[in-house]
Amino acid sequence: MRHGSCCPFSHVSLLFNRFVKFHLTRIFSPKFRKMDTLYRKVEDALDTIRPYLEADGGNVEIVEITADQTLRIELKGACKTCNMSHMTMKSGIEETIKRAVPEIKNIISVNQ
């Protein structure tokens, strides 16, 4: 008889150990670290323009960064419905990100 097999929760422990091993392997992989660094760079770039968006009642949020370095963002609040949101995207958000994070190849707004 295996150790812990009499315990009704032994299968939970086994599943938990597999879950932890899978995610730790993923977190410490070079690809994950690269995406995490990229995410932080984009967030830092967005933080430089957020005060201007927030002053008008808006904001921007990262939806995802794909493996091919495409950034998908979502405009929030007043920016979501503003008539000038296209200009905000092109001349504000895109320019800031491209200047600060040249690794990003494409920027797409999920609102449009």
Secondary structure as GFF3:
##gff-version 3
##sequence-region A 1 112
A	DSSP	alpha_helix	10	27	.	.	.	ID=ss1
A	DSSP	alpha_helix	30	55	.	.	.	ID=ss2
A	DSSP	beta_strand	58	65	.	.	.	ID=ss3
A	DSSP	beta_strand	70	77	.	.	.	ID=ss4
A	DSSP	alpha_helix	78	81	.	.	.	ID=ss5
A	DSSP	alpha_helix	85	87	.	.	.	ID=ss6
A	DSSP	pi_helix	88	94	.	.	.	ID=ss7
A	DSSP	alpha_helix	95	100	.	.	.	ID=ss8
A	DSSP	beta_strand	106	109	.	.	.	ID=ss9
###
